[in-house]
Amino acid sequence: MTDALHDERYRIAASRDARFDGQFVTAVHSTRIYCRPSCPARTPRSAGVTFYRTSAAAHLAGFRACKRCLPEATPGSPEWDLREDVAGRAMRLVLDGVVEREGVPGLAARVGYSERHLGRILTEELGAGPKALSRAHRAQTARTLLTSSDLPIADVAFAAGFASVRQFNDTVREVFAVTPTELRARRRVPPTPDGGLHVHLPARAPFDAQGLLDWHALHALPGLEHVVVGDDGTVRSYGRSVDLPGGPGWFRASAAVPDGAGRGAGIDLVVRVAQLRDLPTLVARVRALFDLDADPVAVDTVLGGVPALAPAVQRVPGIRLPGAVDAHEVVFRTLIGQQVSVAAARTAQTRLVAALGDPVPAAIDPDGLLFPSAERIAADGASVLRGPAARVDTILRVAAALADGSLVVHGGQSLDELRAGLLAVKGIGPWTADYVALRVRHHPDVFLHSDLAVRNGAQELGLPGTARELSLWSGQVAPWRSYLTMHCWRPIVDRATAAARAANTNSRKETP
């Protein structure tokens, strides 16, 4: 680390800036403890601390987590969505549980490097190799489950990815200097009468949770997704079934209510899974779905610094990107929804789910369905899909390519790699590739300037109206152009949401 970077991080730690929690840790030499930047403890002198990009690097250096500020209880780093290098790609896959499922060889194969070379890259860039990064992620998952769920401690061990309870106990004691039982004593678990497992997922404030709930509700498919609406028409929660490596799972997400006792902005999650080992993967995908690791202050500072955007940012601070829990599903829903209204897309997508979606066990999601796999769509989609022949052919071509592995789409790819693979398929154009990249890759700097709804929303915000002018204009808010896309979409989403609320209110009045 350069002296300039050390000094910059020391100033951040001295100011206790919570915005940087999760982006690096401060390791104190005298106590052998590492803290989040906002830790309220007295800041040591500059020469007495070392800054690490990851907690895994601090673990390897012999430091343990602070019991006071709980550095593992922070949102993740926004750096992994922004970085396009091997380290960033590998870290996204580590967080998705690839090392637990496929080992280091599987991780190395996905990023296209040998195990040895990947280890060198990660150690040089992040201070720890794949196994250490995965171990730190398991420890963080274990802490989350111990402090925010009612899952038995032995089950927490296996749900977090540990091979044995003994390994789990040793790791928790080494990382946190407390036993699992002592960590469990700190939990605050709300009741879950439906039998689900409750987990709190933190986010950096400000957090526009309602905007994402409205967005997902607008696109929800009956049978696959479930939306709970309050008496006032406001979306209270969004849930769905999801296909996980170990079998079907289900979750329901609602906006967390800060309580002033250490519980801040975020998502309250109720989960049911067929295999406990899938829990970390599901949690990681929900974090991406709700963009919980974003740095909203950095985004709003850039966007709000542009006079034309300042009113929109002031009206909706902390806007987020809708991510993905299933990359292949996003590809198919994008292709089906091209050049049609949201309502027409939902009708066609619902028909596909009803005809080809596998049922979910009643213990996971009663009457629930999974989105059809690429294999199933390739085999039987022709009998279900409607619309122009060219579009149907493209969908079937993509399904076959995803099924045989000739087309690869997942969040661990670089932006260029993901777009190039999609654009190589006949029938897929730039808008489709960019939209999939925004959702699946969760990249913060994708602007859909050719999207009609984006252009219409941009005009309402007072921005240039033509695609070319809008594209050139957007360069001034890089690297956060995906969030500009969301602000341009927002007026359309708000009107659709208001219409749905009005219809819901009228139906309630008419019910005898």
CORMO-V425955 format. One record per backbone hydrogen bond with DSSP energy under -1.0 kcal/mol. NH is the residue of the N-H (numbers start at 0). CO is the residue of the C=O. If there is no record, write none. Layout:
# CORMO-V425955
nh->{NH:NH}
co->{CO:CO}
This chain:
# CORMO-V425955
nh->{5:6:7:8:9:10:11:12:13:14:16:19:20:22:24:25:26:27:28:31:33:34:38:47:48:49:51:57:58:59:60:61:62:63:64:65:69:72:81:82:88:89:90:91:92:93:94:96:97:100:101:102:105:106:107:108:109:110:112:117:118:119:120:121:122:123:124:125:126:132:133:134:135:136:137:138:139:140:141:142:143:144:145:146:147:148:155:156:157:158:159:161:167:168:169:170:171:172:173:174:175:176:182:183:184:185:186:187:194:196:198:200:202:207:208:211:212:213:214:215:216:217:218:223:224:225:227:229:232:235:236:237:238:239:240:241:243:246:248:249:250:251:252:253:255:258:266:267:268:269:270:271:273:277:278:281:282:283:284:285:286:287:288:289:291:293:298:299:300:301:302:303:305:308:309:312:313:314:315:322:329:330:331:332:333:334:335:336:339:344:345:346:347:348:349:350:351:352:353:354:355:356:359:363:364:367:368:369:376:377:378:379:380:382:383:384:391:392:393:394:395:396:397:398:399:400:401:402:403:406:412:417:418:419:420:421:422:423:424:427:432:433:434:435:436:437:438:439:442:448:450:454:455:456:457:458:459:460:461:462:469:470:471:472:473:474:475:476:477:479:481:483:484:485:486:487:488:489:492:493:494:495:496:497:498:499:500:501:502:503:504:505:506:507:508:509}
co->{1:2:3:4:5:6:7:8:9:10:11:16:17:19:51:34:49:32:47:27:63:25:35:44:45:26:24:53:54:55:56:58:57:31:174:33:65:69:77:78:84:85:86:87:88:89:90:93:92:96:97:98:101:102:103:104:105:106:107:113:114:115:116:117:118:119:120:121:122:128:129:130:131:132:133:134:135:136:137:138:139:140:141:142:143:144:151:152:153:154:155:156:163:164:165:166:167:168:169:170:171:172:178:179:180:182:183:146:191:270:268:266:264:317:206:207:208:209:210:211:212:213:214:220:220:238:236:233:229:227:227:252:225:250:223:248:246:243:241:271:239:269:237:267:265:262:200:253:198:251:196:249:247:274:275:277:278:279:280:281:282:283:284:285:286:290:294:295:296:297:298:299:302:305:305:308:309:310:311:288:325:326:327:328:329:330:331:332:336:340:341:342:343:344:345:346:347:348:349:350:351:352:367:360:360:364:222:357:372:373:374:375:376:379:380:380:387:388:389:390:391:392:393:394:395:396:397:398:399:400:409:413:414:415:416:417:418:419:421:424:428:429:430:431:432:433:434:435:436:446:447:450:451:452:453:454:455:456:458:457:465:466:467:468:469:471:472:473:474:476:443:479:480:481:482:483:484:485:488:489:490:491:492:493:494:495:496:497:498:499:500:501:502:503:504:505}
